[in-house]
Amino acid sequence: MASVQKDVLRALFDAAVHRALPSICLPQNLPPRPKGRTIVIGAGKAAAAMARAVEDHWDGPLEGLVVTRYGHNMPCKTIEVIEAGHPVPDAAGMAGAARILSSVKGLTSDDLVLSLISGGASALLALPAQGISLAEKQDINKALLKSGATITEMNCVRKHLSAIKGGRLAAAATPARMVTLMISDVPGDDPSVIGSGPTVADPTTQADALGILQKYKIDVPASVKTVLDLPANETPKPGDACFAKNELRMIVTPQASLEAAAAVAKARGYQPMILGNDIEGEARDVALVHAAIARQVARYGQPGSAPLALLTGGETTVTVRGKGRGGRNAEFLLALAVALDGHAGIHAIAGDTDGIDGTEDNAGAMLAPDTLARAAAQGANAKSFLANNDGYSFFSALGDLVVTGPTLTNVNDFRAILIDKAD
């Protein structure tokens, strides 16, 4: 891979991540100190880094607990940090969620609950509704992850099988004031979807959750059907009194990170073009659209002329049919490589801004015009790897994985395609 384009691609990704770091985006969004206690709670891949940023900029006493993914910890002084399982919930997450729910009960109107929510909170706040076991919820979660369901659909189901999500945490904290600081990792930045909205009113219904399970042909035990059939188990809706004193602050979004990357692209001599921050769909189908736009730029100078950087965000899905080591960004990039078929002058990167592509140890990968040729020289057929959902293995063998480790933030996937002028 050409070193110049590789360096530019990595600079774009790094700029997107840096813009979303809690130390950068959180301090200016802190509320005033209350008369009473300040309880800090939260969950997500960025929860520990957010808690640390609160501690570094708060002018009074703090107490509380947040849950983050294994390996995403950051030392805090007074706020306790628990690590738990993601994307499949585990017992540690369930215990942490129960403690968080308990910590906000019995507060007064003089108290403040500062809620720190980022991507990953859905799995990390795993407190099943009464009558559902953790094992049952784990099975449903695994099935949803393999089904191709969107993040909005998955979180609708999660909310209605939970004792803490879908606004239930806010209801438990009444009458205290609650301020929620959110880092968005979902297309459209819908606060009720981010982390399954534990402190946000839920516009979806039990019927919606049942419909999603039926849509993807996910069999559920009788206990789950019972929970979804009981009206008393419905989540609190917009207008509920429990949200009257609540405030939501979206402290950073995928769009903000794309704009940061666009500024770097311009400084490096590329015309930046942001195509969208909320792109969804099957990763390989999204790749076909990106490839078509890149070819149009290269051949006709439309919708912009080279040198140009196409930038997109959002969250794709992968319907798993093979047995390879995947990740939606590796899948996207492998499908893009196949579609571009070695097109001259086109380089790309795709990565998850949390540093973890699915469940692997990489953030994503890069491709270049010679990617398929280098793979073929090793006896690797890109189409076969794609059919087996094995993008990780394909790019690993080429040395083209992007490995950052946990970034301690998360504003969804980042994609950049560089189109250079033909020689």
C-alpha positions as CSV (number, residue, x, y, z in Angstrom):
1,M,0.0,0.0,0.0
2,A,1.3,3.5,-0.9
3,S,2.6,5.1,2.2
4,V,1.2,8.6,1.4
5,Q,-2.4,7.4,1.1
6,K,-2.0,5.1,4.1
7,D,-0.8,7.9,6.3
8,V,-3.7,10.1,5.1
9,L,-6.3,7.5,5.8
10,R,-4.9,6.8,9.3
11,A,-4.9,10.6,10.0
12,L,-8.5,10.8,9.0
13,F,-9.5,8.0,11.3
14,D,-7.5,9.4,14.2
15,A,-9.1,12.8,13.8
16,A,-12.5,11.3,13.9
17,V,-11.7,9.4,17.1
18,H,-9.9,12.4,18.8
19,R,-13.0,14.6,18.3
20,A,-15.0,12.1,20.2
21,L,-12.7,11.6,23.2
22,P,-14.5,12.4,26.5
23,S,-11.7,14.6,27.6
24,I,-12.4,16.8,24.6
25,C,-16.2,16.8,24.4
26,L,-17.4,16.3,28.0
27,P,-16.1,19.1,30.3
28,Q,-18.0,22.0,28.7
29,N,-21.3,20.0,29.1
30,L,-21.2,19.5,32.8
31,P,-24.2,20.9,34.8
32,P,-23.9,23.1,37.9
33,R,-23.2,21.6,41.2
34,P,-26.5,20.7,43.1
35,K,-27.4,21.5,46.7
36,G,-27.4,17.8,47.6
37,R,-25.5,14.8,46.5
38,T,-24.0,14.1,43.1
39,I,-24.4,10.5,42.0
40,V,-22.5,9.5,38.8
41,I,-23.8,6.4,37.0
42,G,-23.3,5.2,33.5
43,A,-22.5,2.5,31.0
44,G,-20.8,2.1,27.7
45,K,-17.4,1.6,26.0
46,A,-16.6,5.2,26.9
47,A,-18.1,5.1,30.4
48,A,-14.8,5.0,32.3
49,A,-13.2,7.7,30.2
50,M,-16.3,9.8,30.7
51,A,-16.2,9.3,34.5
52,R,-12.6,10.3,34.5
53,A,-13.4,13.5,32.6
54,V,-16.1,14.3,35.1
55,E,-13.7,13.8,38.0
56,D,-11.1,16.0,36.4
57,H,-13.5,18.9,36.0
58,W,-16.0,18.7,38.9
59,D,-15.8,21.2,41.7
60,G,-17.5,19.2,44.5
61,P,-17.8,15.7,46.0
62,L,-18.7,12.8,43.7
63,E,-19.8,9.2,44.2
64,G,-21.1,6.6,41.9
65,L,-20.6,3.6,39.6
66,V,-20.2,3.0,35.8
67,V,-19.9,-0.2,33.8
68,T,-17.6,-0.5,30.8
69,R,-16.4,-3.2,28.5
70,Y,-13.5,-5.5,29.5
71,G,-10.3,-3.7,28.5
72,H,-11.9,-0.3,28.3
73,N,-11.2,0.8,31.9
74,M,-9.6,4.0,33.0
75,P,-8.5,4.6,36.6
76,C,-10.9,6.9,38.6
77,K,-10.5,8.3,42.1
78,T,-14.0,8.2,43.6
79,I,-16.2,6.8,40.9
80,E,-16.1,3.0,40.8
81,V,-15.6,1.3,37.4
82,I,-16.8,-2.2,36.7
83,E,-15.9,-4.2,33.6
84,A,-18.4,-6.5,31.9
85,G,-19.2,-8.4,28.8
86,H,-19.9,-6.9,25.4
87,P,-21.6,-7.5,22.9
88,V,-23.1,-10.5,24.8
89,P,-24.0,-9.5,28.4
90,D,-22.7,-11.4,31.3
91,A,-23.1,-11.8,35.1
92,A,-20.7,-8.9,35.9
93,G,-22.9,-6.5,33.8
94,M,-26.0,-7.8,35.5
95,A,-24.6,-7.2,38.9
96,G,-23.4,-3.7,38.0
97,A,-26.7,-2.8,36.5
98,A,-28.5,-3.9,39.7
99,R,-26.2,-1.8,41.8
100,I,-26.7,1.2,39.6
101,L,-30.5,0.9,39.8
102,S,-30.3,0.6,43.6
103,S,-28.0,3.6,43.9
104,V,-30.5,6.1,42.5
105,K,-33.4,5.0,44.7
106,G,-34.3,7.1,47.7
107,L,-32.8,10.3,46.4
108,T,-34.3,13.8,47.0
109,S,-35.1,16.7,44.8
110,D,-31.9,18.4,45.9
111,D,-29.8,15.6,44.5
112,L,-28.3,15.3,41.0
113,V,-27.9,12.0,39.0
114,L,-25.3,12.5,36.3
115,S,-25.8,9.7,33.8
116,L,-23.0,8.9,31.3
117,I,-24.2,6.9,28.4
118,S,-22.3,5.7,25.3
119,G,-22.4,2.9,22.8
120,G,-22.3,-0.5,24.3
121,A,-24.5,0.4,27.2
122,S,-27.3,-2.0,26.0
123,A,-25.2,-5.1,26.6
124,L,-23.3,-3.7,29.6
125,L,-26.5,-2.8,31.6
126,A,-27.8,-6.3,31.5
127,L,-30.6,-6.5,34.1
128,P,-33.3,-8.8,32.7
129,A,-36.9,-8.1,33.4
130,Q,-38.5,-10.2,36.2
131,G,-39.2,-13.7,34.9
132,I,-36.4,-13.7,32.3
133,S,-33.0,-15.3,33.0
134,L,-29.7,-13.9,32.0
135,A,-29.1,-17.0,29.9
136,E,-32.3,-16.4,28.0
137,K,-31.4,-12.8,27.3
138,Q,-27.9,-13.8,26.2
139,D,-29.4,-16.3,23.7
140,I,-31.7,-13.6,22.2
141,N,-28.8,-11.2,22.0
142,K,-26.7,-13.6,20.1
143,A,-29.5,-14.4,17.7
144,L,-30.1,-10.7,17.1
145,L,-26.4,-10.1,16.4
146,K,-26.3,-12.8,13.7
147,S,-29.7,-11.9,12.2
148,G,-28.9,-8.7,10.4
149,A,-31.2,-6.6,12.6
150,T,-30.3,-2.9,12.8
151,I,-29.1,-1.4,16.0
152,T,-32.5,0.3,16.4
153,E,-34.3,-3.0,16.1
154,M,-31.9,-4.8,18.5
155,N,-32.3,-2.1,21.1
156,C,-36.1,-2.1,20.9
157,V,-36.1,-5.7,21.9
158,R,-33.4,-5.1,24.6
159,K,-35.5,-2.3,26.2
160,H,-38.6,-4.5,26.5
161,L,-36.7,-7.4,28.1
162,S,-35.0,-5.2,30.7
163,A,-35.6,-3.9,34.2
164,I,-33.4,-0.8,33.7
165,K,-33.5,0.3,30.0
166,G,-36.1,2.2,28.1
167,G,-36.4,5.0,30.7
168,R,-36.8,2.7,33.7
169,L,-33.6,4.0,35.3
170,A,-34.9,7.6,35.1
171,A,-38.2,6.4,36.8
172,A,-36.2,4.9,39.6
173,A,-34.2,8.1,40.2
174,T,-37.3,10.3,40.7
175,P,-37.5,12.9,42.3
176,A,-33.8,13.7,41.8
177,R,-32.7,15.9,38.9
178,M,-31.1,13.8,36.2
179,V,-28.7,15.1,33.5
180,T,-27.7,12.6,30.9
181,L,-24.5,13.1,28.9
182,M,-24.5,11.0,25.7
183,I,-22.0,10.0,23.1
184,S,-24.0,8.9,20.1
185,D,-23.1,5.7,18.3
186,V,-26.4,5.2,16.4
187,P,-27.6,6.4,13.0
188,G,-29.8,9.4,13.5
189,D,-28.5,10.1,17.0
190,D,-31.9,9.0,18.6
191,P,-31.3,9.2,22.4
192,S,-33.9,6.5,23.0
193,V,-31.8,4.1,21.0
194,I,-28.3,5.0,22.3
195,G,-27.6,2.3,25.0
196,S,-31.3,1.4,24.8
197,G,-32.1,4.7,26.5
198,P,-32.1,3.8,30.2
199,T,-32.8,7.5,31.1
200,V,-34.9,8.4,28.0
201,A,-38.6,8.0,27.3
202,D,-39.3,5.0,25.0
203,P,-41.6,5.6,22.0
204,T,-41.5,1.9,21.0
205,T,-43.8,-0.8,22.3
206,Q,-43.9,-4.4,23.4
207,A,-45.7,-5.1,20.1
208,D,-42.8,-3.6,18.2
209,A,-40.4,-5.9,20.0
210,L,-42.5,-8.9,19.3
211,G,-42.7,-7.9,15.6
212,I,-38.9,-7.7,15.4
213,L,-38.4,-11.1,16.9
214,Q,-40.9,-12.5,14.4
215,K,-39.4,-10.6,11.5
216,Y,-36.0,-12.3,12.0
217,K,-37.6,-15.6,12.9
218,I,-36.0,-15.7,16.4
219,D,-37.6,-18.3,18.6
220,V,-38.0,-17.2,22.2
221,P,-39.1,-19.1,25.3
222,A,-42.5,-18.8,26.9
223,S,-41.1,-16.6,29.7
224,V,-40.1,-13.9,27.2
225,K,-43.4,-14.0,25.4
226,T,-45.1,-13.6,28.8
227,V,-43.1,-10.5,29.7
228,L,-43.8,-9.0,26.3
229,D,-47.5,-9.7,26.6
230,L,-48.1,-8.1,30.0
231,P,-49.2,-4.4,29.8
232,A,-47.7,-3.7,33.2
233,N,-44.2,-4.4,31.8
234,E,-44.4,-1.6,29.2
235,T,-41.7,1.1,29.2
236,P,-42.4,4.7,30.3
237,K,-43.5,6.9,27.4
238,P,-42.9,10.5,26.3
239,G,-44.7,12.8,28.7
240,D,-44.4,10.6,31.7
241,A,-43.9,12.6,34.9
242,C,-40.7,10.8,35.7
243,F,-38.9,12.7,32.9
244,A,-40.1,16.2,34.0
245,K,-36.8,17.2,35.7
246,N,-34.5,15.4,33.2
247,E,-32.1,17.0,30.8
248,L,-30.3,15.4,27.9
249,R,-27.0,16.7,26.4
250,M,-25.6,15.0,23.3
251,I,-22.0,15.8,23.8
252,V,-20.6,14.4,20.5
253,T,-22.1,12.7,17.4
254,P,-20.8,10.8,14.3
255,Q,-21.3,14.0,12.3
256,A,-18.9,15.9,14.5
257,S,-16.2,13.3,13.9
258,L,-16.8,13.3,10.2
259,E,-16.4,17.1,10.1
260,A,-13.1,16.7,12.1
261,A,-11.9,14.2,9.5
262,A,-13.0,16.5,6.7
263,A,-10.8,19.3,8.0
264,V,-7.8,17.0,8.0
265,A,-8.6,15.8,4.5
266,K,-8.7,19.3,3.2
267,A,-5.4,20.1,4.9
268,R,-3.9,17.1,3.2
269,G,-5.0,18.2,-0.3
270,Y,-8.2,16.2,-0.7
271,Q,-11.6,17.7,-1.3
272,P,-13.7,16.3,1.5
273,M,-17.2,15.0,0.7
274,I,-19.4,13.8,3.6
275,L,-22.0,11.5,2.1
276,G,-23.9,10.7,5.3
277,N,-23.4,10.0,9.0
278,D,-26.2,7.5,9.4
279,I,-25.7,4.9,6.7
280,E,-27.2,1.5,7.5
281,G,-27.7,-1.8,5.6
282,E,-25.8,-5.0,4.9
283,A,-22.1,-4.2,4.9
284,R,-21.5,-5.8,1.5
285,D,-24.4,-3.9,0.0
286,V,-23.2,-0.6,1.4
287,A,-19.8,-1.3,-0.1
288,L,-21.3,-1.7,-3.6
289,V,-22.8,1.8,-3.4
290,H,-19.5,3.3,-2.1
291,A,-17.6,1.6,-4.9
292,A,-20.0,3.0,-7.5
293,I,-19.6,6.5,-6.2
294,A,-15.8,6.2,-6.1
295,R,-15.7,5.0,-9.7
296,Q,-18.0,7.9,-10.8
297,V,-15.6,10.3,-9.2
298,A,-12.6,8.7,-10.8
299,R,-14.1,8.4,-14.3
300,Y,-16.3,11.5,-14.6
301,G,-15.4,13.9,-11.8
302,Q,-18.9,13.5,-10.4
303,P,-20.1,14.4,-7.8
304,G,-16.7,15.9,-7.2
305,S,-13.3,15.8,-8.9
306,A,-10.1,14.0,-7.6
307,P,-8.2,14.3,-5.4
308,L,-11.3,13.7,-3.2
309,A,-12.1,12.0,0.1
310,L,-15.5,10.3,0.5
311,L,-16.4,10.2,4.2
312,T,-19.3,8.3,5.7
313,G,-20.5,7.1,9.1
314,G,-23.3,4.9,10.5
315,E,-23.6,1.3,11.4
316,T,-23.8,-1.5,8.9
317,T,-25.0,-5.0,9.7
318,V,-23.7,-8.5,8.7
319,T,-26.0,-11.5,8.3
320,V,-23.6,-14.2,9.3
321,R,-23.7,-17.2,7.1
322,G,-20.0,-18.3,7.1
323,K,-17.7,-19.3,9.9
324,G,-14.9,-16.8,9.5
325,R,-13.6,-14.1,11.7
326,G,-15.5,-11.0,10.6
327,G,-16.5,-7.6,11.9
328,R,-18.7,-5.3,9.9
329,N,-15.9,-3.0,8.8
330,A,-13.7,-5.8,7.6
331,E,-16.7,-7.2,5.7
332,F,-17.4,-3.8,4.2
333,L,-13.8,-3.3,3.1
334,L,-13.5,-6.8,1.6
335,A,-16.7,-6.3,-0.4
336,L,-15.4,-2.9,-1.5
337,A,-12.1,-4.5,-2.7
338,V,-14.1,-7.1,-4.7
339,A,-16.3,-4.4,-6.3
340,L,-13.4,-2.0,-7.1
341,D,-11.3,-4.9,-8.5
342,G,-8.0,-3.2,-8.2
343,H,-9.2,0.2,-9.6
344,A,-6.2,2.5,-9.9
345,G,-6.0,5.5,-7.6
346,I,-8.5,4.4,-5.0
347,H,-7.6,3.7,-1.3
348,A,-9.9,3.2,1.6
349,I,-10.2,2.6,5.4
350,A,-13.1,1.4,7.4
351,G,-13.0,1.1,11.2
352,D,-15.1,1.2,14.4
353,T,-14.2,4.3,16.4
354,D,-14.2,2.3,19.6
355,G,-11.2,0.4,18.3
356,I,-12.9,-3.0,18.2
357,D,-14.5,-4.3,15.0
358,G,-17.2,-6.6,16.3
359,T,-15.5,-8.9,18.7
360,E,-12.0,-8.9,17.1
361,D,-8.8,-7.1,18.2
362,N,-8.7,-4.7,15.3
363,A,-10.6,-1.4,14.7
364,G,-10.9,-2.2,10.9
365,A,-8.6,-2.4,7.9
366,M,-7.3,-0.6,4.8
367,L,-7.3,-1.4,1.1
368,A,-5.3,-0.2,-1.9
369,P,-5.4,-0.9,-5.6
370,D,-3.0,-3.8,-5.2
371,T,-4.9,-5.5,-2.4
372,L,-6.5,-8.2,-4.5
373,A,-3.2,-8.8,-6.4
374,R,-1.2,-9.2,-3.2
375,A,-3.9,-11.6,-1.8
376,A,-3.8,-13.7,-5.0
377,A,-0.1,-14.0,-4.8
378,Q,-0.7,-15.7,-1.4
379,G,-3.3,-18.0,-2.9
380,A,-6.2,-16.1,-1.3
381,N,-9.4,-15.5,-3.2
382,A,-11.3,-12.5,-1.9
383,K,-14.7,-13.7,-3.0
384,S,-14.3,-16.9,-1.0
385,F,-13.3,-15.0,2.1
386,L,-16.3,-12.8,1.7
387,A,-18.6,-15.8,1.3
388,N,-17.2,-17.1,4.6
389,N,-17.6,-13.7,6.4
390,D,-13.8,-13.8,7.0
391,G,-12.6,-10.3,6.3
392,Y,-10.4,-10.3,9.4
393,S,-8.3,-13.3,8.2
394,F,-8.1,-11.8,4.7
395,F,-6.7,-8.4,5.8
396,S,-4.6,-9.9,8.6
397,A,-2.6,-12.0,6.1
398,L,-1.8,-8.9,4.1
399,G,-0.8,-6.9,7.2
400,D,-3.5,-4.4,6.5
401,L,-5.5,-4.5,9.7
402,V,-5.9,-1.3,11.7
403,V,-5.1,-2.0,15.3
404,T,-5.6,0.8,17.8
405,G,-6.7,-1.0,21.0
406,P,-9.7,0.4,22.8
407,T,-10.1,4.1,22.1
408,L,-12.4,4.7,25.1
409,T,-15.0,6.4,23.0
410,N,-17.5,5.3,20.3
411,V,-19.2,7.3,17.6
412,N,-19.9,4.3,15.4
413,D,-18.2,3.3,12.2
414,F,-15.9,5.5,10.1
415,R,-15.2,5.1,6.4
416,A,-13.0,7.1,4.1
417,I,-12.2,6.5,0.4
418,L,-9.4,8.5,-1.2
419,I,-9.7,9.0,-5.0
420,D,-6.5,10.3,-6.6
421,K,-6.1,11.7,-10.1
422,A,-5.0,9.2,-12.7
423,D,-1.3,9.4,-13.6
